[in-house]
Amino acid sequence: MKKVTTLLAAALATAVGVANAADTITVVSWGGAYTKSQVEAYHKPWMAATGNTVVSEDYNGGLAEVKAQVDANNVKWDLVDVELSDAIRGCDEGLLEPLNIDDMPNGADGSSATDDFLPGTFYDCAIASIVWSTIYAYDSTKVSGSPSTIADFFDLETYPGKRGLRKNPKANLEMALMADGVPAAEVYGVLETEEGIARAFAKLDTIKGEAVFWEAGAQPPQLLADGEVVMTTAYNGRIFNAVASEKKPFEIVWDGQVWDLDLWVMPKGAPNKEAAMDFLKYSTGTEALAEQASWISYGPVRKSSSSLVGSFHDQPELKMADHMPTAEANLTNALQNNFEFWADNQDQLNEQFNAWLAK
């Protein structure tokens, strides 16, 4: 990572704008290994360059807290890391500040931000940073055999034991349908119907009695490590870090992965807008994104970052490119999260999911 480190030093001298001295911004993200990757790649170097301070807070996703702050005219958060459907919905509801891709720095290769960011990674109120995925993983010391398909996650007879599931309909419904034989390309068409939603919940019923539900991204690897489950859905980077940093005997199954973006948004009325914009520009620069990818296996959204992605930060033999959701071998049966579907249906399906949990 020497090349990236050198480029980061140069970027700090040229790309980071001048923010007000001793500004403090509050940056909200998902905690655990993911926030650590942001702290190492974004927070620390930006603070060193500007003299400003980043206060890092964790949350479990969604727009409820952003909406409460905006509605109360008491916004305390400056930047929030969100899923794409929440970015679109928050913009539509007037909860977020507009963000312009043209304000972002050029790529390290000189390309404009518009050309450098992958298609579909910037929006009126959001700028993406990473591609991530919901996968499932298992503890190889507690599972006999080698699960390899999404259907295996639902097969309690062949692979008995508790299953971890996110306490949210998102990804669960899609994975359930793929496990039930629906081709990835047809999943959202099926979910557009009442029959399709019922089919997904019926498939989830088959493992509900063995399900342990999680909310924060740091929980699934802990559930596996503690032996509370033998398999769990999880964010791919969290499992990677448990294996790479803690030498856990976990295996990722990429079949049926649901991949998505995480994006920065700025709540309407953010209290430290100028400094927050400066941080946003830095954290979506070529070198910072490549540096983050040395800490966690989430793919950077800039084309110019790809060639700079090397090895895991303290293990030069561990090449990160193979562990990204976007690696060719990992995309053979993958589904991109349909943000429009979830922006339109999240509330209704949350209600149905909570009712299903209560049964």
Secondary structure in CASP SS format (residue, H / E / C, confidence):
PFRMAT SS
TARGET T0000
AUTHOR 0000-0000-0000
METHOD secondary structure of the structure
MODEL  1
M C 1.00
K H 1.00
K H 1.00
V H 1.00
T H 1.00
T H 1.00
L H 1.00
L H 1.00
A H 1.00
A H 1.00
A H 1.00
L H 1.00
A H 1.00
T H 1.00
A C 1.00
V C 1.00
G C 1.00
V C 1.00
A C 1.00
N C 1.00
A C 1.00
A C 1.00
D C 1.00
T E 1.00
I E 1.00
T E 1.00
V E 1.00
V E 1.00
S E 1.00
W C 1.00
G C 1.00
G H 1.00
A H 1.00
Y H 1.00
T H 1.00
K H 1.00
S H 1.00
Q H 1.00
V H 1.00
E H 1.00
A H 1.00
Y H 1.00
H H 1.00
K H 1.00
P H 1.00
W H 1.00
M H 1.00
A H 1.00
A H 1.00
T H 1.00
G C 1.00
N C 1.00
T E 1.00
V E 1.00
V E 1.00
S E 1.00
E E 1.00
D E 1.00
Y C 1.00
N C 1.00
G C 1.00
G C 1.00
L C 1.00
A H 1.00
E H 1.00
V H 1.00
K H 1.00
A H 1.00
Q H 1.00
V H 1.00
D H 1.00
A C 1.00
N C 1.00
N C 1.00
V C 1.00
K C 1.00
W C 1.00
D C 1.00
L E 1.00
V E 1.00
D E 1.00
V E 1.00
E E 1.00
L H 1.00
S H 1.00
D H 1.00
A H 1.00
I H 1.00
R H 1.00
G H 1.00
C H 1.00
D H 1.00
E C 1.00
G C 1.00
L C 1.00
L E 1.00
E C 1.00
P C 1.00
L C 1.00
N C 1.00
I H 1.00
D H 1.00
D H 1.00
M C 1.00
P C 1.00
N C 1.00
G C 1.00
A C 1.00
D C 1.00
G C 1.00
S C 1.00
S C 1.00
A H 1.00
T H 1.00
D H 1.00
D H 1.00
F E 1.00
L C 1.00
P C 1.00
G C 1.00
T C 1.00
F E 1.00
Y E 1.00
D C 1.00
C C 1.00
A E 1.00
I E 1.00
A E 1.00
S E 1.00
I E 1.00
V E 1.00
W E 1.00
S E 1.00
T E 1.00
I E 1.00
Y E 1.00
A E 1.00
Y E 1.00
D E 1.00
S C 1.00
T C 1.00
K C 1.00
V C 1.00
S C 1.00
G C 1.00
S C 1.00
P C 1.00
S C 1.00
T C 1.00
I H 1.00
A H 1.00
D H 1.00
F H 1.00
F C 1.00
D C 1.00
L C 1.00
E C 1.00
T C 1.00
Y C 1.00
P C 1.00
G C 1.00
K C 1.00
R E 1.00
G E 1.00
L E 1.00
R E 1.00
K C 1.00
N C 1.00
P C 1.00
K C 1.00
A C 1.00
N H 1.00
L H 1.00
E H 1.00
M H 1.00
A H 1.00
L H 1.00
M H 1.00
A H 1.00
D C 1.00
G C 1.00
V C 1.00
P C 1.00
A H 1.00
A H 1.00
E H 1.00
V H 1.00
Y H 1.00
G H 1.00
V H 1.00
L H 1.00
E C 1.00
T C 1.00
E H 1.00
E H 1.00
G H 1.00
I H 1.00
A H 1.00
R H 1.00
A H 1.00
F H 1.00
A H 1.00
K H 1.00
L H 1.00
D H 1.00
T H 1.00
I H 1.00
K H 1.00
G C 1.00
E C 1.00
A E 1.00
V E 1.00
F E 1.00
W E 1.00
E C 1.00
A C 1.00
G C 1.00
A C 1.00
Q H 1.00
P H 1.00
P H 1.00
Q H 1.00
L H 1.00
L H 1.00
A H 1.00
D C 1.00
G C 1.00
E C 1.00
V C 1.00
V C 1.00
M E 1.00
T E 1.00
T E 1.00
A E 1.00
Y E 1.00
N H 1.00
G H 1.00
R H 1.00
I H 1.00
F H 1.00
N H 1.00
A H 1.00
V H 1.00
A H 1.00
S H 1.00
E H 1.00
K C 1.00
K C 1.00
P C 1.00
F E 1.00
E E 1.00
I E 1.00
V E 1.00
W E 1.00
D E 1.00
G E 1.00
Q E 1.00
V E 1.00
W E 1.00
D E 1.00
L E 1.00
D E 1.00
L E 1.00
W E 1.00
V E 1.00
M C 1.00
P E 1.00
K C 1.00
G C 1.00
A C 1.00
P C 1.00
N C 1.00
K H 1.00
E H 1.00
A H 1.00
A H 1.00
M H 1.00
D H 1.00
F H 1.00
L H 1.00
K H 1.00
Y H 1.00
S H 1.00
T C 1.00
G C 1.00
T H 1.00
E H 1.00
A H 1.00
L H 1.00
A H 1.00
E H 1.00
Q H 1.00
A C 1.00
S C 1.00
W C 1.00
I C 1.00
S C 1.00
Y C 1.00
G E 1.00
P E 1.00
V C 1.00
R E 1.00
K H 1.00
S H 1.00
S H 1.00
S H 1.00
S H 1.00
L H 1.00
V C 1.00
G C 1.00
S E 1.00
F E 1.00
H C 1.00
D C 1.00
Q E 1.00
P E 1.00
E E 1.00
L E 1.00
K E 1.00
M H 1.00
A H 1.00
D H 1.00
H H 1.00
M C 1.00
P C 1.00
T C 1.00
A C 1.00
E H 1.00
A H 1.00
N H 1.00
L C 1.00
T C 1.00
N C 1.00
A C 1.00
L E 1.00
Q E 1.00
N C 1.00
N C 1.00
F H 1.00
E H 1.00
F H 1.00
W H 1.00
A H 1.00
D H 1.00
N H 1.00
Q H 1.00
D H 1.00
Q H 1.00
L H 1.00
N H 1.00
E H 1.00
Q H 1.00
F H 1.00
N H 1.00
A H 1.00
W H 1.00
L H 1.00
A H 1.00
K C 1.00
END
